[in-house]
Amino acid sequence: MTLPPTANSVQTRRPMISEEEIEELTAHYGQPMRRGHLLQADEYIRRYRWRTDSDRRAEVVFVIQDPANRILLHAKAHYPAHIYRILSGGVGWEEAIEAAMVREVAEETNLPVMIERFLGVIVYEFRYRDEVAHFASYIFHLRTDFSEPVCVRDNEISAFHTVLPSQLLDVSNELRNLIGDRRGWGQWRALAVDLVYEQLVGKQSNT
């Protein structure tokens, strides 16, 4: 049973976006790209983006690159066949962004990692009829000296897959072109992949 939040826990909740926290992360890991997207939510997205009992203020998206420079992707059992995406995990209401990332990386991959760069912050505004909900992704580029991830959460991840950075546009296109009840979800999830591609590949091709 989930207990209702106490007055003290509500007071200690962190905001979805803390400029002070972003400044601290920027000082350590570089200037992130900042983006905002307005998205029309469908019934699938509305079911969980509008939840009043949400356990997260935002999410971390972690781009883990292995010794062969491949990017780690994952799938879950309920994803459509052939769909993989970049790893992500929730940031608790009282949790710092970096602490959440360290925890999620350990739980989802069990890989030792080093933070290479703070890639971006995306703020989403979801609209469903006259209703509005907001969410944010904090995106980081990580390096690991190992290439065999293991998810320590039961039944959380069904498979891992790797791609080269230059193949990330194929990943976002697969997500964006989903049909059925996952269509809106795929269009949303493609946005973080686009940003990662631009930061890891786009800037290199322009130099």
HELIX and SHEET records of a PDB file:
HELIX    1   1 ALA A    7  GLN A   11  1                                   5    
HELIX    2   2 GLU A   19  TYR A   29  1                                  11    
HELIX    3   3 GLU A   43  ARG A   49  1                                   7    
HELIX    4   4 ILE A   97  THR A  109  1                                  13    
HELIX    5   5 PRO A  165  GLN A  167  5                                   3    
HELIX    6   6 LEU A  168  ARG A  176  1                                   9    
HELIX    7   7 GLY A  180  ARG A  182  5                                   3    
HELIX    8   8 ARG A  183  TYR A  197  1                                  15    
HELIX    9   9 GLU A  198  GLY A  202  3                                   5    
HELIX   10  10 LYS A  203  SER A  205  1                                   3    
SHEET    1   A 7 MET A  33  GLN A  40  0                                        
SHEET    2   A 7 MET A 114  TYR A 128  1                                        
SHEET    3   A 7 GLU A 131  ARG A 143 -1                                        
SHEET    4   A 7 ALA A  58  GLN A  65  1                                        
SHEET    5   A 7 ARG A  85  VAL A  91 -1                                        
SHEET    6   A 7 ILE A  71  ALA A  75 -1                                        
SHEET    7   A 7 ALA A 159  VAL A 163 -1                                        
END                                                                             
